Amino acid sequence: MLYFFSALLLPSANRNATAKWIQNAVCVAGGNGYGTGINQLTYPYGLFVDDANQIIYIADSSNHRIMEWKCGATTGRVVAGGNGQGNRADQLNYPRDVIVDRERDSLIICDNQNKRVVRWPRQNSTSGETIITDVECWGLTMDDNGFLYVVNYDKHEVRRYGMRDTQGTVVAGGNGQGNHLNQLNNPRYVFVGQDHTVYVSDLSNHRVMKWMEGAKQGIVVAGGQGQGSALTQLSYPDGMVVDESGTVYVSDCGNCRIMRWPEGVTQGSIIIGGNGLGDQANQLNLPTGLSSDRQRNLYVSDHHNHRVQKFNIDRSA
């Protein structure tokens, strides 16, 4: 996920509504089949684009590690985990997401099967520190005040944590598993706006929800019309980003496409993929994580193709 909401700020909402992306992607990480090599990924999930340093961090889930991939590199570097599956301080167990905490120059990782959130220093560190326990975390992000937002997949909620806060405050869901507006059903990823509005990909409800700060229930902003492939529907939505106008960009995992949903619309549009499941440059195979850089290029964890694809913004559009 993106660190700041402003990373997708655009001069005009209208410009963003008509933006197009080049449909043939560039593979920027992995793409050499699944495996444990440093030029490989195995079922990647969340990713984080560090624009300032031209680095992508990837939750290389089934290799139980976080990979750092520099712009233009053909191989990555293990920066967290990579010591086998386990629960030691130097191990991870199916990490699902990663972000950068620039203030503390560290990575924050959803260590899913260890049910913990781990902070891992970026500079020459061989182990991490557990900062939150007993949470089947899937996605996380941080707002510009340093509050951490963590998706608890198992408890169907999102909590906000302050510094040294181990309990957190529910900001979305928290009313059990279900499809009512005050509920979530296997939430995956979270995005937070400058006004602390929380967006959640509500996987098994096939929708994206928006929760205003302090709200008791959410608003459906994408999907919510049952599972399907129509432009009014999503199928297991996963990673997402949101721009300043409230437009949602979401990995429509089950439909192998990326969709755009401007605020207030009842149907979205396909901006990437939608060409069937496959491994060609214009195809995806169960896309999961989604991120963006400041130039509005989109980065997709192409889960079953074991790669990260970069879709460049079409400057001619």
C-alpha positions as CSV (number, residue, x, y, z in Angstrom):
1,M,0.0,0.0,0.0
2,L,1.0,3.6,-0.4
3,Y,2.4,5.4,2.6
4,F,0.7,8.8,2.0
5,F,-2.6,9.5,0.4
6,S,-0.9,12.4,-1.5
7,A,1.1,9.9,-3.6
8,L,-1.7,9.9,-6.1
9,L,-2.5,13.6,-6.0
10,L,-3.5,14.9,-9.5
11,P,-4.1,18.4,-10.7
12,S,-7.5,17.6,-12.0
13,A,-10.1,14.9,-11.0
14,N,-11.4,15.0,-14.6
15,R,-7.9,14.2,-15.9
16,N,-7.7,11.2,-13.6
17,A,-11.2,10.0,-14.8
18,T,-10.0,9.7,-18.3
19,A,-6.4,8.6,-17.7
20,K,-5.2,5.5,-19.6
21,W,-2.4,3.0,-19.0
22,I,-0.3,1.2,-21.6
23,Q,-1.8,-2.3,-21.7
24,N,1.4,-4.2,-22.2
25,A,3.2,-4.2,-18.8
26,V,6.9,-4.3,-18.0
27,C,7.9,-7.0,-15.5
28,V,9.8,-5.3,-12.7
29,A,10.2,-8.1,-10.3
30,G,10.2,-11.9,-10.6
31,G,8.8,-13.4,-13.8
32,N,11.2,-16.3,-13.8
33,G,8.7,-18.9,-12.5
34,Y,8.1,-19.6,-8.8
35,G,11.1,-20.5,-6.7
36,T,13.5,-19.3,-4.0
37,G,16.1,-17.6,-6.2
38,I,16.7,-13.9,-5.8
39,N,15.4,-13.4,-9.3
40,Q,12.1,-15.2,-8.3
41,L,8.9,-14.7,-6.4
42,T,6.4,-17.3,-5.1
43,Y,2.8,-16.1,-4.8
44,P,3.5,-12.4,-4.0
45,Y,0.9,-10.3,-2.2
46,G,1.2,-6.7,-1.0
47,L,3.8,-4.3,-2.3
48,F,5.1,-0.9,-1.5
49,V,6.6,1.6,-4.0
50,D,9.4,3.8,-2.4
51,D,9.5,6.6,-4.9
52,A,12.3,8.5,-3.2
53,N,14.7,5.6,-3.5
54,Q,13.3,3.9,-6.6
55,I,12.7,0.7,-4.7
56,I,9.8,-1.8,-4.6
57,Y,9.2,-3.9,-1.5
58,I,7.3,-7.1,-2.0
59,A,5.6,-9.5,0.4
60,D,7.0,-12.7,-1.2
61,S,4.5,-14.7,0.8
62,S,5.3,-18.4,0.1
63,N,9.0,-17.8,0.4
64,H,8.4,-16.3,3.8
65,R,10.4,-13.1,3.1
66,I,10.2,-9.5,2.0
67,M,12.1,-8.7,-1.1
68,E,13.6,-5.3,-2.1
69,W,13.8,-4.7,-5.9
70,K,15.6,-1.7,-7.2
71,C,14.4,0.0,-10.4
72,G,15.8,-1.8,-13.4
73,A,17.3,-4.6,-11.4
74,T,17.0,-8.2,-12.7
75,T,17.4,-9.6,-9.2
76,G,16.1,-8.6,-5.8
77,R,17.5,-8.7,-2.2
78,V,16.0,-10.3,0.8
79,V,15.5,-7.6,3.5
80,A,13.3,-9.5,6.0
81,G,12.8,-13.1,6.7
82,G,14.2,-15.6,4.2
83,N,15.3,-18.0,7.0
84,G,12.6,-20.5,6.4
85,Q,9.0,-20.6,7.6
86,G,8.8,-20.1,11.4
87,N,8.1,-17.8,14.3
88,R,11.6,-16.7,15.4
89,A,12.5,-13.1,15.4
90,D,14.5,-13.6,12.1
91,Q,11.6,-15.5,10.4
92,L,8.3,-14.8,8.8
93,N,5.3,-17.0,8.1
94,Y,3.4,-16.1,4.9
95,P,3.7,-12.3,5.1
96,R,0.9,-10.6,3.3
97,D,1.8,-6.9,3.2
98,V,4.7,-4.5,3.8
99,I,5.0,-0.7,4.1
100,V,7.8,1.7,4.9
101,D,7.9,3.8,8.0
102,R,10.2,6.5,6.8
103,E,10.3,8.3,10.2
104,R,11.9,5.2,11.8
105,D,13.6,3.9,8.6
106,S,12.0,0.5,9.0
107,L,9.6,-1.9,7.3
108,I,6.3,-2.8,8.9
109,I,5.2,-6.3,7.9
110,C,1.9,-8.3,8.2
111,D,3.3,-11.6,9.4
112,N,0.0,-13.4,8.8
113,Q,0.4,-16.9,10.0
114,N,2.4,-15.8,13.0
115,K,-0.5,-13.5,13.9
116,R,1.7,-10.6,14.5
117,V,2.8,-7.2,13.0
118,V,6.6,-6.9,12.9
119,R,8.8,-3.9,12.6
120,W,12.1,-4.6,10.7
121,P,14.8,-2.0,10.5
122,R,15.9,-1.3,6.9
123,Q,19.6,-0.9,7.6
124,N,21.6,-4.1,8.1
125,S,19.1,-5.9,10.4
126,T,18.8,-9.6,10.7
127,S,15.6,-9.7,12.8
128,G,12.4,-7.9,13.5
129,E,10.5,-6.7,16.6
130,T,6.9,-7.7,17.2
131,I,4.8,-4.6,17.8
132,I,1.3,-6.1,17.6
133,T,0.2,-9.6,18.6
134,D,-2.8,-11.9,18.2
135,V,-3.9,-10.4,14.9
136,E,-4.3,-12.3,11.6
137,C,-3.2,-9.3,9.7
138,W,-3.5,-9.1,5.9
139,G,-3.1,-5.5,4.9
140,L,-1.8,-2.4,6.6
141,T,-1.0,1.2,6.0
142,M,0.0,4.4,7.9
143,D,-1.5,7.9,7.8
144,D,0.4,11.1,7.8
145,N,0.2,11.4,11.6
146,G,2.0,8.1,12.1
147,F,-1.1,6.0,13.0
148,L,-1.0,2.4,11.8
149,Y,-4.1,0.8,10.3
150,V,-4.2,-3.0,10.4
151,V,-6.7,-5.4,8.8
152,N,-7.6,-8.3,11.0
153,Y,-8.8,-10.9,8.4
154,D,-10.0,-13.3,11.0
155,K,-12.0,-10.8,13.1
156,H,-13.4,-9.0,10.1
157,E,-12.2,-5.5,11.2
158,V,-9.7,-2.8,10.8
159,R,-8.0,-1.2,13.8
160,R,-6.0,2.0,14.2
161,Y,-2.9,1.9,16.4
162,G,-1.0,4.8,17.9
163,M,2.6,4.6,19.1
164,R,3.0,1.9,21.7
165,D,-0.7,1.1,21.5
166,T,-1.2,-2.7,21.5
167,Q,-5.0,-2.8,21.6
168,G,-6.0,-0.3,18.9
169,T,-9.4,1.2,18.0
170,V,-11.8,-0.3,15.6
171,V,-12.3,2.0,12.6
172,A,-14.1,-0.4,10.2
173,G,-16.2,-3.5,10.8
174,G,-15.8,-5.2,14.2
175,N,-19.4,-6.4,14.2
176,G,-18.8,-10.0,13.2
177,Q,-18.7,-11.6,9.8
178,G,-21.5,-10.5,7.5
179,N,-22.7,-8.3,4.6
180,H,-24.4,-5.5,6.5
181,L,-23.0,-2.0,6.1
182,N,-21.5,-2.2,9.6
183,Q,-19.8,-5.5,8.8
184,L,-17.0,-6.9,6.8
185,N,-16.4,-10.4,5.4
186,N,-12.7,-11.4,5.2
187,P,-11.3,-7.9,4.6
188,R,-7.9,-7.8,2.9
189,Y,-6.3,-4.4,2.2
190,V,-6.8,-0.9,3.6
191,F,-6.1,2.6,2.3
192,V,-6.4,5.8,4.4
193,G,-7.1,9.3,3.1
194,Q,-5.8,12.6,4.4
195,D,-9.1,13.1,6.2
196,H,-8.7,9.7,7.8
197,T,-11.4,8.1,5.7
198,V,-10.7,4.3,5.6
199,Y,-11.2,2.3,2.4
200,V,-11.3,-1.5,2.8
201,S,-11.4,-4.3,0.2
202,D,-14.2,-6.5,1.5
203,L,-13.1,-9.7,-0.2
204,S,-15.9,-12.2,0.4
205,N,-18.6,-9.5,0.0
206,H,-17.1,-8.6,-3.4
207,R,-17.1,-4.9,-2.6
208,V,-14.9,-2.0,-1.5
209,M,-16.2,-0.1,1.6
210,K,-15.5,3.5,2.7
211,W,-15.7,4.4,6.3
212,M,-15.6,8.0,7.3
213,E,-13.8,8.8,10.5
214,G,-16.0,8.0,13.5
215,A,-18.7,6.3,11.4
216,K,-20.6,3.4,12.7
217,Q,-21.1,1.9,9.2
218,G,-19.6,2.1,5.8
219,I,-20.6,3.1,2.3
220,V,-20.2,0.8,-0.7
221,V,-18.0,2.5,-3.2
222,A,-17.2,-0.3,-5.6
223,G,-19.0,-3.6,-6.3
224,G,-21.5,-4.8,-3.8
225,Q,-23.8,-6.4,-6.5
226,G,-22.7,-9.9,-5.8
227,Q,-19.8,-11.8,-7.3
228,G,-19.5,-11.5,-11.1
229,S,-17.7,-10.0,-14.1
230,A,-20.2,-7.3,-15.0
231,L,-19.0,-3.7,-14.7
232,T,-21.2,-3.3,-11.7
233,Q,-19.5,-6.2,-10.0
234,L,-16.2,-7.4,-8.4
235,S,-14.9,-10.9,-7.7
236,Y,-12.7,-11.1,-4.7
237,P,-11.3,-7.5,-4.6
238,D,-7.8,-7.3,-3.2
239,G,-5.2,-4.5,-3.3
240,M,-6.3,-0.9,-4.0
241,V,-5.3,2.7,-4.1
242,V,-7.5,5.8,-3.9
243,D,-6.8,9.3,-5.4
244,E,-7.7,12.8,-4.1
245,S,-11.0,12.8,-5.9
246,G,-12.1,9.6,-4.2
247,T,-11.6,7.4,-7.2
248,V,-10.9,3.8,-6.2
249,Y,-8.5,1.6,-8.2
250,V,-8.8,-2.0,-7.2
251,S,-7.3,-5.4,-8.1
252,D,-10.4,-7.4,-9.2
253,C,-8.6,-10.6,-8.4
254,G,-11.2,-13.2,-9.6
255,N,-11.7,-11.4,-12.8
256,C,-8.0,-10.9,-13.5
257,R,-8.3,-7.1,-14.1
258,I,-7.8,-3.7,-12.5
259,M,-10.8,-1.5,-12.2
260,R,-11.4,2.2,-11.7
261,W,-14.5,3.4,-9.7
262,P,-14.9,7.2,-9.5
263,E,-16.8,8.4,-6.5
264,G,-20.6,8.1,-6.7
265,V,-20.8,5.8,-9.7
266,T,-22.7,2.5,-9.8
267,Q,-20.3,0.8,-12.2
268,G,-16.6,0.8,-12.8
269,S,-14.4,0.5,-15.9
270,I,-11.6,-1.9,-16.7
271,I,-8.3,0.0,-17.0
272,I,-5.9,-3.0,-17.0
273,G,-6.3,-6.7,-17.9
274,G,-9.7,-8.2,-18.5
275,N,-8.1,-10.3,-21.3
276,G,-8.6,-13.6,-19.6
277,L,-6.3,-15.4,-17.2
278,G,-2.8,-15.8,-18.6
279,D,0.9,-14.8,-18.5
280,Q,1.1,-12.4,-21.5
281,A,2.1,-8.8,-21.0
282,N,-1.5,-7.7,-21.3
283,Q,-2.8,-10.4,-19.0
284,L,-2.9,-11.1,-15.2
285,N,-3.4,-14.3,-13.2
286,L,-5.2,-13.5,-10.0
287,P,-3.8,-10.0,-9.2
288,T,-3.4,-9.2,-5.5
289,G,-1.3,-6.2,-4.3
290,L,-1.7,-2.8,-6.1
291,S,0.4,0.3,-5.7
292,S,1.3,3.5,-7.6
293,D,4.2,5.9,-8.0
294,R,4.0,9.7,-8.2
295,Q,3.8,9.5,-12.0
296,R,0.6,7.4,-11.7
297,N,2.2,4.3,-13.0
298,L,0.5,1.2,-11.5
299,Y,2.3,-1.8,-10.0
300,V,0.4,-5.1,-9.7
301,S,1.4,-8.3,-7.8
302,D,0.5,-10.8,-10.4
303,H,0.0,-13.6,-7.9
304,H,-0.1,-16.8,-9.9
305,N,2.4,-15.5,-12.5
306,H,4.9,-14.9,-9.6
307,R,5.8,-11.5,-10.8
308,V,5.2,-7.8,-10.3
309,Q,4.0,-5.9,-13.4
310,K,4.3,-2.2,-14.0
311,F,1.7,-0.6,-16.2
312,N,2.9,2.8,-17.4
313,I,0.6,5.7,-17.7
314,D,-0.2,6.5,-21.3
315,R,1.1,10.1,-21.8
316,S,-0.4,10.3,-25.2
317,A,-4.0,9.7,-23.9
